[in-house]
Amino acid sequence: MLILSIWQVLREFVCKCLEKAVSHRYNSIAFPALGTGNLKFPLNSAAACMVAGIVKFSAKNKISDVRIVLYGGSPELQQLEKV
């Protein structure tokens, strides 16, 4: 039995969403900061994991516009917005 970490699951979920978007011929997709609400994942870790999924997908596929939507005004978010 294969056991995936929560970060692997998040990365693969992002890839699956991107695959679905491309299959429907969407040019763009936006994600909320997945896992950072009720699940209380650290924002920087969740964002890094999501970016890793986007990079993995983009190595073999094309989508014009992918956004990760961050809410708030904390110093942590301001630092992520600069990346």
N, C-alpha and C positions, 0 to 999 in steps of 0.2 A: 504494500500500500504506500502510495506517495503522499507525504505530508508537506504541504507548502506553508511557508511563513505568511503572516498577514500582509507583509510587504510584497511578497511574490503574488499573492492573490490580488492586491490592489493594482500592481503593475499589469497583470494579465487582464484584469477587468477593464483597465484603460485601453489596452490593445483591442479587446473584443468590441468595445464601444466604437473605437476608430474603424475597425473592420466593418461594423454595421453601418456607420456613416458613409463610408466609401461605397458599400454595396447599394446604398440608396442614392448614390451620386450627390451627396451633400458636399459642399465646398468648405464648410466650416462646422466647428463643434466647440461648445464651451462646457467646461466641467466646474462644478463647485469644488472647494478644497475638501475632497472626499475623506471621510473618517474623522474630521477635526471637530465635529459637533458632539453628538451624544457619545460617540466612541472615544472621544478625547485623545486622538492621536496627536502627537506633536506636529505643529503646522509645518515646520521646516522639513521634517522627515517625510510627511505625507506628500508635500509638494515635490521633493526630490524624487520620491518613488514614482509619482505621476509623470514627471519629466522623463524619467528613465523609460517608462512605458511608451511615451510619445516618441522618444528617440529610437527605441527598438522598432516601433511600427514604421517610422519614417525611413528607416534604412532600406525597406523593401516596397514601400507604398507612398502614395502622394495624397496629401490633403492640404488645401490652401491655407487654412486658418484654424489653429487650435489654441484655445485660451483656457487658462485656469483662473477662475474668478475667486478673488480673496476679499473678504469682508472685514472691515474694521479699520483701525488706525493705530494699532499698537506698533512699537518700534520693530518688533519681529516681522510684521507684515510689510512695513515700509522698506526693510532690508530686502525681503523677497521680491518686492515690486521692482527693485533696481536690477534684478538678474535677468 
